[in-house]
Amino acid sequence: MKYSRMESKVLEFKAKLDDYTRLTQAVVAFANTQGGTIVLGIRDKGREIIGLSDTDIERYHAELPQAVADAVAPQIALDLFEQNFGGKTCLVIRVFPGPHKPYFIKRLGCPDGIFVRFGSHNRRADEYTVEELARQKTGARFEDTPVPQLTFADLSHDLMSNVLQKMDEREFIGSGFGMADVTGRTIPNIAGTLLFFPDHSRIVAESTISVVQYAGKDKQNLMKRETLEGGIHRILELSFSYLSALLGRSYQIEGITKVPHELELPEEALREALVNAVAHRAYDYEAPIRISVFSNRVEFLNPGSFYAPIHRENLKEGLSRYRNPLIADALRKTGHMEKQGIGIARIIDSCQGEGLLTPSFVELEHFVKVTLYMEPSEPKSGNSVALTSERPPTPREIFSKEETLSSAELAQHIGKSQAMAKKVLQKLKKQGVIEQVGRGPATRYRWIG
C-alpha cells in the first residue's frame, strides 16, 4: 500500500535507519525552516508503507533522542509516537521550528553544519540563508533596518500622503516608518524608504519590478522590457497599467486614449499577484520582482521563499503572516490589500471562475514562482470551436434559460461561491451585458447584451 501524500517541505519518509547521519540532517533542516514530520516505516521512493517491527520501534525510542542531542546544537526537542498506516505501525518524529536558529550538526561546525529544507530535500545553507537565520534569532526584520543616508526631508510628501494623515515627523515615527538618530535627525527605515523615497533602488538594491514580454511560449523572442520604480504604491499602479496594456483583449476609447477594456487574465488575479509580490518579497535578497509575459501565461518570480508557517501544501487554507508587516499595513491603508489570507484564494477563484487553468505556486531556491495561465481548463477538441461537454456553462448560456438570476442562483449554476458569482455579475454589469433589477436582498439581474 502506498501513502497518499508525497514528500514535501514539511514531510519526509525513511524506510529504516542504519545510522542517524541523514536523520540528524533532516531534523536540523526542519528546525531551521518551518518544522516538519519524519515518518519511519515508509519508503521515500514509491511511498510504500512497510512498517516497523516492535524491536525497531523500541530501539528508536531509546536511541533517537540521545543521538539527536549528541549530534545537534543548540538542543532540539523531538516528539516521537507510533501511528498506524494501512494496518502497519510506523514511527512519527515531529520536529518543531526552533526558536534558537541557526541549528547545526556539531561535527561539521557552523556554518558548514547548517541545513535547511528546500522542497523535499535537505540542503546546506548558503551565505544569504545563514544571515537570514541569524536575523530571525534576534527577532529583527529587514524592513526595520535604519537608513542613515536619508532624512525625513528627502522623502516624497506626495507618496507619504497616500498613507499618513499628517505629513509630520511625529506621525512618521509613530507609524513605524522611521526613528530619531543620536543627533536628533528623523531618518527612515527600509520600509519608509521603499514606500516614500522615489529613488529607493539606490538604497535597497534591485527593489524594482522588471516586466519582460516575449513573442511566444518561451524566451527566444524578446519583444519589450520595462523596469518600474518610484515607491511601492507607484510601482503597483505602473505595473498594473503596463501589464493591462500588454494583456488587453479589447480596447475602448476614453478621450484620445485607447484603454484596455477586457484582459486575457482576470483583473483581480493580476492585481492580487502584483500586491502579494510587493508585500511578501524578501527585500534583503538583491533581485527584482521579475514578471515574464508569454503568449499563454504570465509568470511572477518573487525573491524569497514561502514565509513560515505558509508552504505549498497549505496555501489555500487562508493562513496569513507577513515578512514585511509595515509595508503590508501601508498597503491596507491605501486599499491595495484587504482581509488577510484571502489573496491566494482570490487568484485561484477568479481564474477558475473564467474557465482558465488553475494558477500554480512553486517554491524555487530563494524565489517563489506564481504562474497565471491564459489557457482554458478544458482544451478544445479537434477543430471544433466548442469546449468539451464537461466545461461549465457561460453566463450567456445560463441567462438564456432564465429570465432573471440572483447571485445565489448564478453561484449554483457555475459551481462557485456566492461571492465569486457577485464578482462575475459586477463584471458583466460593467461590460453592459446585464442590468440590475431590484435592490437589497431582492436584487436580480437580466441579460441585455
Secondary structure, DSSP 8 states (H G I E B T S, - for coil): -B-SS--BTTEEEES--SSSHHHHHHHHHHHHTT-EEEEETB-TTT-BB----HHHHHHHHHHHHHHHHHHEES---EEEEEEEETTEEEEEEEE---SS---EETTT-TTTT-EEEETTEEEE--HHHHHHHHHHHHT--GGG-B-TT--GGGS-HHHHTTT-SS-SHHHHHHTTSEEE-TTS-EEEBHHHHHHH-TTGGGTSTT-SEEEEEESSSSSSSEEEEEEE-SSHHHHHHHHHHHHHHHHEEEEEEETTEEEEEEESS-HHHHHHHHHHHHHHS-TTSS--EEEEE-SSEEEEEEES---TT--GGGGGGT----S-HHHHHHHHHTTS--STT-HHHHHHHHHHHTTB---EEEEETTEEEEEEE-SBSS-B-TT-SSB-TTS---HHHHHHT-S-B-HHHHHHHHTS-HHHHHHHHHHHHHHTSEEEES-GGG-EEEE--
